[in-house]
């Protein structure tokens, strides 16, 4: 669970909060009591997606698996690369 910290405190003691994040803690930074940012650990070599980005990513992957109807025959990503390889 995220701990709340005022922006002023986060600003004045930033190094302390970064060390805490390195130890696995996470913080919601507030301005006048309203959340404005989140300070969280980053997994090495892996980007953390927002919920909205995850939904959009899944929609794109699903659409790629279905293929696209261009008014002719349908093809998917693998077939596109196979056809391209034949013409190269």
NORRAGI-V686876 format. One record per backbone hydrogen bond with DSSP energy under -0.5 kcal/mol. NH is the residue of the N-H (numbers start at 0). CO is the residue of the C=O. If there is no record, write none. Layout:
((NH & CO) (NH & CO))
This chain:
((2 & 25) (4 & 27) (6 & 29) (9 & 5) (10 & 6) (11 & 7) (12 & 8) (13 & 10) (16 & 12) (17 & 13) (18 & 14) (19 & 15) (20 & 16) (21 & 17) (22 & 18) (23 & 20) (24 & 19) (26 & 38) (27 & 2) (28 & 26) (28 & 36) (29 & 4) (30 & 33) (33 & 30) (35 & 28) (36 & 28) (38 & 26) (39 & 37) (45 & 42) (48 & 46) (53 & 49) (54 & 50) (55 & 51) (56 & 52) (57 & 53) (58 & 54) (59 & 55) (60 & 56) (61 & 57) (62 & 58) (63 & 59) (64 & 60) (65 & 61) (66 & 62) (67 & 74) (69 & 67) (74 & 67) (76 & 63) (79 & 75) (80 & 76) (81 & 77) (82 & 78) (83 & 79) (84 & 80) (85 & 81) (86 & 82) (87 & 83))
